[in-house]
């Protein structure tokens, strides 16, 4: 009985690992962090033919949204696509900004500050302006004048 040949190609797998950087806009060091490995280990995958464990692959799938089928076989889209319409519009805007900033090479701290500012802006849209609440009512500052004769003793 002839068994099917092993169709897995280590060289093609290495190319897919390199493509993860382009698809996610992340550095190799950041991809390593997301996989819960060191950047040296990630570099080893790229240069020595060593393969990641199932735990590392699962971390990339869950934390980066990489399509496991694509990563292992090269078939299908690189990234997992969420079901249409399931992402909140705010989440979609944040994801777009993060992706664009990563593609432009922005530092992680700068990206996080930008996301923080975006979220604070969204919160400000929901909360009433504090300045309007803090302004005193002009009518409450009017001093009541009593009969002047009662004030003289």
Secondary structure, DSSP 8 states (H G I E B T S, - for coil): ---------HHHHHHHHHHHHHHHT--HHHHHHHHTS-HHHHHHHHHH-----HHHHHHHHHHH-B-HHHHHHS-S-SB----TT-S-HHHHHHHHHHHHHHHTT--HHHHHHHHHHHHHHHHHHHS--HHHHHS--GGGG------HHHH--
